[in-house]
């Protein structure tokens, strides 16, 4: 078992997101907020303004004419995409770093998180219920707890962790609970709360491996986005693995036949983002 104080300290020592990003997350998550409030927060932060305008004018967004104002940029890409874009810019540097404790090589965590984000963005086109606005940003940060947890693992603990996964054939989060007494979703929720992000995002991160325990739409959306990313990218499950429909799929207003089209659409969009960033 890990010293939980050390775990919390590691989570809180991750480089924080700017306060303006936290404010923006609160606005995007609030169904009563106005798009003018989003524009105001972005406009008053030079870094956010540059990030949003750069994305709105990128090949991934493909505007017909150059976009030169924050208002036009937000209208072009939507407030949900604005939030996931600025959050991504804030965490990309250290999410691209390797996490040896989890066998994650450079760029792997970032690419998996980006793919999950794209799936979450596409859910609105397939689900028959209204998906929370912060779903994409929650999917982006779902595995942030791995980075914090990895900082607490010594070689002896790592060996127990590896054996729990290989000899015990335990899923990652169950191996974490067995050996560490905490899993990366719980630690990721600590990170999100420490950053001042909305509770909705923290809950989505915390329960994304056990959605029925969280039992909220943000949790189900995040869980599905991460599950599809695992089947589409190289990793533990292998590229192209068939995604078994979860029992709770209906909570999102989806049927089993919706999963492949959803993954195909996300793969196309993920490819566009990769090409635009190259």
C-alpha positions in Angstrom: 0.0 0.0 0.0 1.2 3.5 -0.8 1.4 6.4 1.6 -1.7 8.3 0.6 -0.3 11.6 1.7 2.6 11.0 -0.7 0.1 10.2 -3.5 -1.9 13.3 -2.9 1.3 15.4 -2.8 2.4 13.9 -6.1 -1.0 14.7 -7.6 -0.9 18.2 -6.4 2.7 18.7 -7.5 1.8 18.2 -11.2 2.2 21.5 -13.1 -1.1 23.2 -12.7 -3.2 24.5 -15.5 -3.6 28.3 -15.7 -6.4 29.8 -13.6 -8.0 31.1 -16.8 -8.3 27.5 -18.1 -10.0 26.5 -14.9 -12.4 29.4 -15.2 -13.1 28.5 -18.8 -13.8 24.9 -17.8 -16.3 26.1 -15.3 -18.1 28.1 -17.9 -18.2 25.3 -20.5 -19.6 22.9 -17.9 -22.3 25.3 -16.8 -25.4 24.9 -19.1 -26.5 28.4 -18.0 -23.3 30.1 -19.2 -23.3 32.3 -22.3 -20.8 32.0 -25.2 -19.9 35.7 -24.6 -18.5 34.7 -21.2 -16.3 32.1 -22.9 -15.1 34.8 -25.4 -14.3 37.2 -22.6 -12.2 34.7 -20.6 -10.2 33.7 -23.7 -9.8 37.3 -24.9 -8.3 38.4 -21.6 -5.5 35.7 -21.7 -2.9 36.1 -24.4 -1.8 32.5 -24.4 -5.4 31.2 -24.6 -6.1 33.7 -27.4 -3.1 32.5 -29.4 -4.0 28.8 -28.8 -7.6 29.2 -29.9 -6.8 31.3 -33.0 -4.1 28.9 -34.0 -6.4 25.9 -33.8 -9.3 27.7 -35.5 -7.0 28.5 -38.4 -5.3 25.1 -38.5 -5.7 22.5 -41.2 -7.6 20.4 -38.6 -10.3 23.1 -38.5 -10.0 24.0 -42.2 -11.6 27.5 -42.3 -12.4 29.0 -45.7 -11.2 32.4 -44.7 -8.7 33.4 -42.0 -10.2 33.8 -38.5 -8.8 36.8 -36.7 -11.1 37.3 -33.7 -11.7 35.2 -30.6 -15.5 35.4 -31.1 -15.3 34.1 -34.6 -12.9 31.3 -33.4 -15.2 30.2 -30.6 -18.2 30.3 -33.0 -16.2 28.3 -35.5 -15.0 25.4 -33.4 -17.5 25.5 -30.5 -16.9 26.0 -26.8 -16.4 22.3 -26.1 -13.5 22.2 -28.6 -12.1 25.4 -27.2 -11.8 23.9 -23.8 -10.3 20.6 -24.9 -7.8 22.6 -27.1 -6.6 24.9 -24.3 -6.5 22.1 -21.8 -4.5 20.0 -24.3 -2.0 22.9 -24.8 -1.6 23.1 -21.0 -0.8 19.4 -20.4 0.6 18.3 -23.7 4.3 18.7 -22.8 4.4 16.4 -19.9 1.7 14.0 -21.2 4.0 13.4 -24.2 6.8 12.2 -21.8 7.3 8.5 -21.2 5.9 6.9 -18.0 8.2 3.8 -17.6 6.3 2.6 -14.5 3.4 1.9 -16.8 5.4 0.8 -19.8 4.3 3.9 -21.6 6.8 5.3 -24.2 7.1 8.9 -25.3 3.9 10.2 -27.0 1.8 7.1 -26.2 -0.1 8.6 -23.3 -0.7 11.8 -25.3 -1.9 10.0 -28.4 -4.3 7.7 -26.4 -5.7 10.7 -24.6 -6.1 12.7 -27.8 -7.9 9.7 -29.4 -10.3 9.4 -26.5 -10.9 13.1 -26.7 -11.9 12.8 -30.4 -14.3 9.9 -29.5 -15.9 12.0 -26.8 -16.3 14.9 -29.3 -18.1 12.6 -31.7 -20.5 11.1 -29.2 -22.9 14.0 -29.7 -23.5 12.8 -33.3 -24.3 9.3 -32.3 -25.8 9.4 -28.8 -29.6 9.8 -28.3 -29.1 11.7 -25.1 -27.4 15.0 -24.5 -23.7 14.5 -23.7 -22.2 16.9 -21.1 -20.1 19.7 -22.7 -17.0 18.7 -20.7 -16.9 15.1 -22.0 -14.0 15.7 -24.4 -11.9 17.5 -21.8 -12.6 14.8 -19.2 -11.6 12.1 -21.7 -8.4 14.0 -22.4 -7.5 14.0 -18.7 -8.8 10.5 -17.8 -5.3 9.0 -17.4 -3.5 12.0 -15.8 -3.4 10.0 -12.5 -0.9 7.6 -14.1 1.6 10.4 -14.3 1.2 11.3 -10.6 1.1 7.6 -9.4 4.2 6.7 -11.3 6.1 9.3 -9.2 5.4 7.3 -6.1 6.4 3.8 -7.2 9.8 2.4 -6.1 11.3 -0.7 -7.7 9.9 -3.2 -5.2 6.4 -1.8 -5.6 6.8 -1.8 -9.3 7.7 -5.5 -9.2 4.5 -6.4 -7.2 2.5 -4.3 -9.7 3.9 -6.1 -12.7 3.3 -9.5 -11.1 -0.3 -8.5 -10.3 -0.8 -7.7 -14.0 1.0 -10.7 -15.5 0.6 -13.5 -13.0 -2.7 -12.4 -11.6 -4.0 -11.4 -15.1 -5.6 -8.3 -13.5 -6.8 -5.3 -15.4 -4.7 -2.2 -14.9 -6.9 -0.4 -12.4 -7.6 -3.6 -10.5 -3.9 -4.3 -10.2 -3.4 -0.8 -8.9 -6.0 -1.4 -6.2 -4.6 -4.8 -5.3 -1.0 -3.5 -4.9 -1.3 0.2 -4.3 -4.7 0.6 -2.6 -5.7 3.3 -5.0 -6.1 3.5 -8.8 -5.2 6.2 -11.3 -8.8 7.3 -11.8 -9.0 8.3 -8.1 -5.6 10.1 -8.3 -6.6 11.8 -11.5 -9.7 13.2 -9.7 -7.4 14.6 -7.0 -5.4 16.3 -9.7 -8.6 17.8 -11.4 -9.9 19.1 -8.1 -6.5 20.6 -7.2 -6.5 22.4 -10.5 -9.9 23.9 -9.7 -11.7 22.1 -12.6 -15.4 21.5 -12.3 -16.5 18.6 -10.1 -18.2 17.0 -13.2 -14.7 16.5 -14.7 -13.3 15.1 -11.5 -16.1 12.6 -11.2 -15.8 11.5 -14.9 -12.0 10.9 -14.3 -12.5 9.1 -11.0 -15.0 6.5 -12.2 -14.1 6.0 -15.9 -13.0 2.4 -15.1 -16.1 1.7 -13.0 -18.9 3.8 -14.6 -21.8 2.1 -12.9 -20.3 3.2 -9.6 -20.3 6.8 -10.8 -23.6 6.4 -12.6 -23.5 9.8 -14.4 -23.5 10.6 -18.1 -20.1 12.2 -17.9 -18.7 9.0 -16.5 -20.3 6.7 -19.1 -19.1 9.1 -21.9 -15.6 9.1 -20.5 -15.5 5.3 -20.0 -16.7 4.6 -23.5 -14.2 7.1 -25.1 -11.3 5.5 -23.2 -12.4 2.0 -24.1 -12.7 2.8 -27.8 -9.2 4.4 -27.7 -7.8 1.2 -26.2 -9.1 -0.9 -29.0 -8.0 1.5 -31.7 -4.4 2.2 -30.8 -1.5 -0.1 -30.0 -1.3 -1.1 -26.4 -2.5 -3.7 -23.9 -5.5 -4.6 -26.0 -3.8 -4.4 -29.4 -4.8 -2.4 -32.4 -8.1 -3.2 -33.9 -9.5 -5.3 -31.1 -13.2 -5.8 -31.2 -14.9 -3.6 -28.6 -17.4 -5.7 -26.5 -20.5 -3.6 -26.0 -20.7 -2.7 -22.3 -23.9 -3.5 -20.5 -24.5 0.2 -19.8 -24.3 1.3 -23.4 -28.0 2.2 -23.4 -27.4 4.9 -20.8 -25.8 6.9 -23.6 -28.6 6.2 -26.0 -26.3 4.0 -28.1 -26.7 0.5 -29.5 -23.9 -2.1 -30.2 -24.1 -1.3 -33.9 -23.1 2.3 -33.2 -19.6 1.4 -31.9 -17.8 0.7 -35.1 -19.0 3.8 -36.9 -18.1 5.8 -33.9 -14.6 4.4 -33.8 -14.2 4.8 -37.6 -15.2 8.5 -37.4 -12.8 9.1 -34.5 -10.0 7.4 -36.4 -10.5 9.7 -39.3 -10.5 12.8 -37.2 -7.5 11.6 -35.1 -5.6 11.1 -38.4 -6.5 14.7 -39.4 -5.3 16.1 -36.1 -2.0 14.1 -36.4 -1.4 15.3 -39.9 -2.1 18.9 -39.0 0.3 18.8 -36.1 3.1 17.2 -38.2 
